[in-house]
Amino acid sequence: MFRAGRRDTAWALHRAHWLAGQYVQLHGLAPAEIVPAPTWAELEIDLNRELEHIERHVLESDNDPHEAAYAIFNGSRITRSIEARDVVLSKRAAGEWALDHLPERWHPAIRAAGRAYDAQATPEDAELLAREMSPFVAMVRERMLARGGPPADELPRWSGY
């Protein structure tokens, strides 16, 4: 959606998805004819911005079930993207990846995020998501650091949000 005065802070991620065929062409040129492929450095910047966004929700104690489910699924997507060096997948697919690749400790929160996305979350799911959001996001930052990403205190905090 276009919003005057707001810049796209995930431009590299959007280009990667378009160039991988994740769009519906209604008219005109294909994305490959008009947008350059993103570099890995550009993608890392955007992934850091995505992580900053969910870190902001943690710091502001904004842990309502929808935001917490978003944090769990998007954190899964960020983790998988960094580890596979491939950013093209949905948050739901990233949740499935996380169930196969992250420690069992995170599986209840990932499953609760799926139920929340399906509008089937229970009150227990909401409590679990609120409780697990902060440690899950911290784990995502740790994994990003382990892959050579910048520490949170060296990032431009919540730029563009």
Secondary structure by P-SEA (a helix, b strand, c coil): cccccccccaaaaaaaaaaacccccccccccccccccccaaaaaaaaaaaaaaaaaaaaaccccaaaaaaaaaaaaaaaaaaaaccccccaaaaaaaaaacccccaaaaaaaaaaaaaccccaaaaaaaaaaaaaaaaaaaaaaaaacccccccccccccc
